[in-house]
Amino acid sequence: MKKFIYKSNLRRERMPEWLKDIADYTLKEFNSFFPFGSKFDFEMLEWGIKEDLKLLGKENVTVELVTDEEEMVIFVKRSGRTLISIYFK
């Protein structure tokens, strides 16, 4: 079964709590409500992460939706450095 997954160069124990929340809870919620990985699903996930970051006061963190060879990826970055990449696999 396909679902939203994330990959990160950060080890889990070195991730800030807010990033763990996005990686765990936000993706879990989106997997249950948006199970198809469509462009709309990615756009909603991008919006949801941006809203979560805004609520957490993380102005220095950006969210970027990128399409490469028909595969969509969401990058969550801080200071230009990718913290996590979110795929649908």
N, C-alpha and C positions, 0 to 999 in steps of 0.2 A: 504494500500500500504506500503510495507516495504521500509525502507531507513536507512541510517547511522544516528545514534543518539549518543549523549554523555551523560554521567552522571558524576557528580562532587560533591565532598564534600564541595567545595568552593561555597559560595553564589555568585551569578552573580556580585553583586556590589563589591565584594572583589577580583574578577579575574583581573589579569593584562590585559591591552588592547591587547597585542599580543596573549594571550590565548583566549580572546573573538573572535579575528579575526579567529583563527584556528577553534574554535567551531562553529562560524557562517558562515563565507564566504567560508572557505575551504570545510567544510562539504556540504554546499549548492551546490558548484560547483561539487563535487564528486557525489552527489546524482543525478545530472542531466546527468553526463557523464558515471557513473558506477552504474547502478541501480539494479544490481543483487546480490551483496554481495558475489561474488565468491572469491576464494583465490587470483586470479589475482587482483580483485578490492581492496581487503585489502592490497595487496602488493603495488599497485599503490598509495593508500591513505597513507600508511606508508612512502613511498618514497616522496610524495608531502609534508607531514608534516615536514619530515627531511630537505627537501630543503628550506621550508619556515623558519624553525628555523635557518638554516645556513645563510640565507639572513638577518635575524634579529640579528645575532650575539649571539644567545642563546646557547653557547657551553655547559653550565651546564644542559641543558634539553635533556633528552633522549626519544626515541620513541621505543616501544617494541611491536611486534606482537606476540600474544600468542594464541595457539589453545588448548581449553579445552573441552573435550567431544564433539567434532565436531563443537563447536562454537568458532568463532574467535573474538578476542578482541584486540584493540590497546590501550596501556597505554602510556600516556604522563606524564613523571616524571621529577621532579627537585629535586636534592639532594636525590634521592632514594624514594621520596614521590610522590605518584600518584596524579596528578592534575586533569586529566580527563581520563575517559575510554570511548572508542568508540565502539559501537556495531552496528549490522545490524538487525533491528527489524521492 
